[in-house]
Amino acid sequence: MFRPLAMKQLRIQILTEDLPRACLILAELGVFSPDPRPELEQEFPRLPAERYGELYAQAHSRIERILKLIPLDAPLRLPKLREVSEADLERLLVRLREIWGHCSAFEEEFREVGEEERGVRQLEHALDNFAHLDLDLGLLQGEKMFLHLAIGSAPRSNIPQLKEALALAGSFLYVFMESEEHAHIIVAGPRGEREEEVHHLLDTAGFTPFEIPRELNQEPERVRRELEVRRAAIIKRRRELEGRLQGYRDEVREELEAARRTLAMAEPFVQVDTAARSSGLLSMLRGWAPARDLPRIRQALARLDNPFLILERDPTPKERPFVPTAMRPNRLTRPFTALVKEYGIPRYGEIDPTLLFAASFMFMFGMMFGDIGHGLVIVAAAWFGRRALKSFVPFVVGNGLAATLFGFLYGSLFGFEEVLHPLWIAPLSNPIYMLKVALGWGVGFLLLISLVNIYNRVITGRTQEALFGPNGVVSVILYLSLLAGFYNLYLGKGFGILPGLGFALSILSLVVYQAHELHAPVGERIIVALVESFEAITGYMSNTLSFLRVAAFSLNHVALAIAVFTLADQMGPAGHWITVVLGNLFILVLEGAIVTIQALRLEYYEGFSRFFAGDGREFKPLRLAGTEEVYKG
C-alpha cells in the first residue's frame, strides 16, 4: 500500500521472426517497460530493430508532413492488431513518397497563391498612403531631370515650420492627407545646390519617405480597381485549388488511415530499440514489469506461433537506480499521484508518498478551511464540473468533505457559528489552543516524515546516511531533545538533564560525521560541520513553526466571515443577504485558492524535501499509439 509495486527484470528469449509480434502483444498489454542497457552485446550482438526503425522514422516523418496538408478527423483506432514486417514498411514508404509528391505540388501552388496575395496586400497598404492624391502616381516615380521630389510623412506639429523653411530653400510643400499625429506630404523643388539643404530640413523635421512600388503607376482609384480584380482572381484560384485538394483528400483518405494504423502497430518494435538484441535466429528482449503482471505476460505471449522462454529475477542493489517505479494505480488517489509526480518520482523501493500526501493534505485543507457550507459547495462544484475536472474530481471532493468534517468540528455553516454547536471547538474562541494544535501537528508530521526518510535510506542500502545524514536517526534525536528541553523551559523546570545530554551527543555525532565525510583541511572541516549542524537545528525549528499557518488560516477563515457579516449588518434586509452571499463566494474562491497553495507548500517544502529526492524513473510501459500512457495495472 505504501510502497511502489515490486518489479521483476524479464529476459524473454524468442525467435527473431516473432519479435515484432511479441512487441505488439506487449504494447497491447501495457505492462512491460524495455531496458535498453547494453549488457547483452557479446551474446546478442545484433540490433534487429535498427533497419526497421530507420524505415519507420522515414515513413512517420513523411506521413506527418502529409497530414499537415490532409488532416484526418477520425481518431486513431486499431480494431485488429497484426504484425508489420520490414517489407510492409518499405511498401508503405514507397506509397507515402508518391502521395507526398502530389501533396508537395499542392503545397507549392498554395505557396504561390499566398505570395501573390501578400503582394496584393502590400500594394493595397502602400496605396492607402496615396489614396487622397488625384493624379497619375507614375509621375511621382523615378528621378526627374530638373525637379527634386520627396514623398512621405512628418509629424503634423512640424509642418508649419517645415513649410516656411522649405520655402526659403526654394522648395514647395503640399499636404495631401492628415491623421491625428502625422501628415502625408509632397516636397518639390529644383535640383541643384540647395538639394542637400532640403534633405537636412526634412531629416530635422522627422520626415519618413514613402516608396512608391512600380505597380502603382496610375491614378490611385484605377490602381485600386485593378488590385480588386487581382484579389478576386486569387480567391477564385484558391477555391479551385482547395476543391482539387479536397478531391485528392477523398481519394487517399482511406490509404492514409490505413498507413497511420500500420505505423501505430509498427511503433512498439521501434520503441524497444536496443532492449531487443539478436544473434541470428534467436533474440532476447529485456525489460521491467510488475511482478503481479507476470502471469498476464505469459498468457499473452502464448499467442505466438513459436515457443518462448521468460527468465525473471529481482533487481540487484546496484540496479536500483535503473529500475522504474510503478506507483500503485488507484482511481481515487490518481489526482494525488499526479501532484506527487509534479515534485518527482520516488526511487524504486522507497515509500510511495501518495497516501500520506492525500491524508495529510486533506487534513490540513479541512483544518484551514473548515465550514460545512463551504465544504458542501466544493463537493457540489466538483460534481457539476466533473467533465472539466476529469481525474481531479476525487481531489476536489476529498478536500470538500474534509472542510465539511472540520465545519462540524468548528460548528460553522457559511460563517454562521450560532446555528450549530461545535463538536470540538470554535477556532476564534481559543486562538492559543488552535496554535498549539497546529504546532503539535507540525511536530508529528515532521517526525513521521523523518522516519520515512530513515526507512528509505535503509531500504536502498544507505545506512550511514540513515543514521547521521540530514533527517536521519541522530537528527531526530536532536529534534526530540530540543522539543523536550523547550517544553521543560515552558513549564519553568529548566532545559533538563536528559534533553541536554541528548542534544549534546547528537550535535557531537553530527559534527564528527560531517567532519569525517568532508575532504578538506581540518579547520575547514570543523567550520563546515558546525554550520551544517546549526542548519539542522534551525531547519527543524523553522519547519515546525511553518505549521502555525494551519491554525492561522483557520482563524483567518473565521475572521473573514466576521468581516462579511459586519459589512452585511450595515445594509438593508435585501443588501444584507446579497452581501452575505457575495462574501461567501469571495471566501470560497480567494481563500480556497490560498489554502490549497499553502497546503501544497507545506507538503512539498516541509514534507517531501526531507525524505523524497524525486529522482526516480517513472514506469512507462510499451503502449500502442492513441492509448493512455498511465499504468493501470
HULIN-V201377 format. One record per backbone hydrogen bond with DSSP energy under -0.5 kcal/mol. NH is the residue of the N-H (numbers start at 1). CO is the residue of the C=O. If there is no record, write none. Layout:
# HULIN-V201377
((NH CO) (NH CO))
This chain:
# HULIN-V201377
((4 350) (5 326) (8 289) (9 313) (10 8) (10 287) (11 311) (12 285) (13 11) (13 309) (14 283) (16 281) (18 15) (19 16) (22 18) (23 19) (24 20) (25 21) (26 22) (27 23) (28 24) (29 25) (30 26) (31 26) (33 288) (34 32) (35 286) (36 34) (39 37) (44 40) (46 278) (48 46) (50 47) (53 49) (54 50) (55 51) (56 52) (57 53) (58 54) (59 55) (60 56) (61 57) (62 58) (63 59) (64 60) (65 61) (66 62) (67 63) (68 64) (69 65) (69 66) (70 66) (73 71) (79 77) (85 83) (89 85) (90 86) (91 87) (92 88) (93 89) (94 90) (95 91) (96 92) (97 93) (98 94) (99 95) (100 96) (101 97) (102 98) (103 99) (104 100) (105 101) (106 102) (107 103) (108 104) (109 105) (110 106) (111 107) (112 108) (113 109) (114 110) (115 111) (116 112) (117 113) (118 114) (119 115) (120 116) (121 117) (122 118) (123 119) (124 120) (125 121) (126 122) (127 123) (128 124) (129 125) (129 126) (130 127) (131 128) (133 130) (134 132) (135 133) (137 135) (137 218) (139 136) (140 137) (141 138) (144 147) (148 189) (149 147) (150 187) (152 185) (153 208) (154 183) (155 205) (156 181) (158 155) (159 156) (160 156) (162 158) (163 159) (164 160) (165 161) (166 162) (167 163) (168 164) (169 165) (170 167) (171 166) (172 188) (174 186) (176 174) (176 184) (177 184) (179 182) (183 154) (184 177) (185 152) (186 174) (187 150) (188 172) (188 186) (189 148) (190 170) (191 146) (195 192) (196 193) (198 194) (199 195) (200 196) (201 197) (202 198) (203 199) (204 200) (205 201) (206 203) (207 202) (208 153) (209 207) (210 151) (212 210) (213 211) (216 213) (217 215) (220 133) (223 219) (224 220) (225 221) (226 222) (227 223) (228 224) (229 225) (230 226) (231 227) (232 228) (233 229) (234 230) (235 231) (236 232) (237 233) (238 234) (239 235) (240 236) (241 237) (242 238) (243 239) (244 240) (245 241) (246 242) (247 243) (248 244) (249 245) (250 246) (251 247) (252 248) (253 249) (256 252) (257 253) (258 254) (259 255) (260 256) (261 257) (262 258) (263 259) (264 260) (265 261) (266 262) (267 263) (268 264) (269 266) (270 266) (271 267) (272 268) (273 269) (273 270) (275 272) (276 273) (277 275) (277 284) (278 46) (279 282) (281 279) (283 14) (284 277) (285 12) (286 275) (286 284) (287 10) (288 33) (289 8) (291 6) (293 290) (294 291) (297 293) (298 294) (299 295) (300 296) (301 297) (302 298) (303 300) (304 301) (309 13) (311 11) (311 309) (312 310) (313 9) (315 7) (319 316) (320 316) (320 317) (322 319) (323 319) (323 320) (325 617) (326 324) (327 325) (334 330) (337 333) (338 334) (339 335) (340 336) (341 337) (342 338) (343 339) (343 340) (344 340) (345 614) (350 347) (352 2) (353 351) (357 353) (358 354) (359 355) (360 356) (361 357) (362 358) (363 359) (364 360) (365 361) (366 362) (367 363) (368 364) (369 365) (371 369) (371 403) (372 412) (375 371) (376 372) (377 373) (378 374) (379 375) (380 376) (381 377) (382 378) (383 379) (384 380) (385 381) (386 383) (389 385) (390 386) (392 389) (393 390) (396 392) (397 393) (398 394) (399 395) (400 396) (401 397) (402 398) (403 399) (404 400) (405 401) (406 402) (407 403) (408 404) (409 405) (410 406) (411 407) (412 407) (413 416) (416 413) (417 415) (423 408) (424 409) (425 409) (427 425) (429 426) (430 426) (430 427) (434 430) (435 431) (436 432) (437 433) (438 434) (439 435) (440 436) (441 437) (442 438) (443 439) (444 440) (445 441) (446 442) (447 443) (448 444) (449 445) (450 446) (451 447) (452 448) (453 449) (454 450) (455 451) (456 452) (457 453) (458 454) (459 455) (460 456) (461 458) (462 457) (463 461) (466 462) (467 463) (468 464) (469 464) (469 465) (472 469) (473 466) (474 467) (476 472) (477 473) (478 474) (479 475) (480 476) (481 477) (482 478) (483 479) (484 480) (485 481) (486 482) (487 483) (488 484) (489 485) (490 486) (491 487) (492 489) (493 488) (500 496) (501 497) (502 498) (503 499) (504 500) (505 501) (506 502) (507 503) (508 504) (509 505) (510 506) (511 507) (512 508) (513 509) (514 510) (515 511) (516 512) (517 513) (518 514) (520 518) (525 521) (526 522) (527 523) (528 524) (529 525) (530 526) (531 527) (532 528) (533 529) (534 530) (535 531) (536 532) (537 533) (538 534) (539 535) (540 536) (541 537) (542 538) (543 539) (544 540) (545 541) (546 542) (547 543) (547 544) (548 545) (549 546) (550 547) (551 547) (552 548) (553 549) (554 550) (555 551) (556 552) (557 553) (558 554) (559 555) (560 556) (561 557) (562 558) (563 559) (564 560) (565 561) (566 562) (567 563) (568 564) (569 565) (570 566) (570 567) (571 568) (576 572) (577 573) (578 574) (579 575) (580 576) (581 577) (582 578) (583 579) (584 580) (585 581) (586 582) (587 583) (588 584) (589 585) (590 586) (591 586) (591 587) (592 587) (593 589) (594 590) (595 591) (596 592) (597 593) (598 594) (599 595) (600 596) (601 597) (602 598) (603 599) (604 600) (605 601) (606 601) (606 602) (607 602) (608 603) (609 604) (610 607) (611 607) (611 608) (612 608) (613 611) (616 345) (617 323) (618 616) (619 325) (620 618) (621 619) (622 32) (624 27) (627 624))
